[in-house]
Amino acid sequence: MSGNLVRELAVVSATAVTTVGAVVGVGQSSTGQAVNDAETTASGSTLLADIPMGQQARIQTASLTQQADAQSIAADNSARVTAAEAARKQAARDAIAKQKEAERKKAERKKAEQDAKDRQEAQQAERSSTSSSTVAPQSSYTVAQVQAIARQMVPGDQFQCFSNIVDHESGWNHKAVNPSSGAYGLVQAYPGSKMSSAGADWQTNPATQIKWGLNYMNDRYGSPCDAWAFWQANGSY
């Protein structure tokens, strides 16, 4: 109940009390002084009836007004508490919803990044698995020919890093042998027979060696550029 409505009811009640008081006053005037005397004698103290009727009405009206004010204040306080609680709950719901939306978007971004990475790896694997078979084997290769084969197989943004490693390891000689360790080929696999996983012709086919070397760099370091960064820091990879 709002404060204004409570106040209005109090005024109506006060008016009713005033009216009743007037009627009672008429009754008292017709019954005579004996009634008042009897009430005074019976109570032994001053009663409400001893107060003039107009003053009674004012006292009762003031009391009702005070009660109405107290009820109005209580109603206002209750309304404020209710509104504050509702606002708190809504803020909590909004915060939870915002957090869930952020987590959803984060998961979507992560999935999109993973999908892109998977597609890239699949393309690289397909490129490395098919390129060696499309290059016709030769009895001998020039450095330019070997580099041309590598450009077909290594992603463009990784070729320079791959080339840097091969430059240092073998000088693009696919039959290079390390006299002390026995490492073999373009990327100096040790032992060289490891490259048989990429093809039985690993000793003579630079495409097979490039395929194995690219897979090795991707699997162990993440990419040829990551392998080159490791090589620069350690002098080998």
Long-range contacts (C-beta under 8 A, 24 or more apart in sequence): 1-71, 1-75, 2-72, 2-75, 3-71, 3-72, 3-73, 3-75, 3-76, 4-72, 6-68, 6-71, 6-72, 6-75, 7-65, 7-68, 7-69, 7-72, 9-68, 10-64, 10-65, 10-67, 10-68, 11-65, 11-68, 13-64, 14-57, 14-60, 14-61, 14-64, 14-65, 17-57, 17-60, 17-61, 17-64, 18-57, 18-60, 18-61, 21-53, 21-54, 21-56, 21-57, 21-60, 22-53, 24-53, 25-53, 121-218, 124-155, 124-214, 124-218, 125-215, 127-152, 127-153, 127-155, 128-153, 128-210, 128-211, 128-214, 128-215, 129-211, 131-207, 131-210, 131-211, 132-198, 132-199, 132-205, 132-207, 132-208, 132-210, 132-211, 135-205, 135-207, 137-201, 137-204, 137-205, 141-174, 141-206, 143-171, 143-172, 143-173, 146-172, 146-174, 146-186, 146-206, 146-210, 147-172, 149-206, 149-207, 149-210, 150-206, 150-210, 153-207, 153-210, 153-211, 153-214, 154-210, 154-214, 154-224, 157-225, 158-223, 158-224, 158-225, 159-224, 161-223, 161-224, 161-225, 161-227, 161-228, 162-213, 162-214, 162-217, 162-224, 162-228, 164-228, 164-231, 165-213, 165-217, 165-224, 165-227, 165-228, 165-231, 165-237, 166-213, 168-231, 174-204, 174-205, 174-206, 174-209, 175-203, 175-204, 185-209, 185-213, 186-210, 186-213, 187-212, 187-213, 187-216, 189-213, 189-216
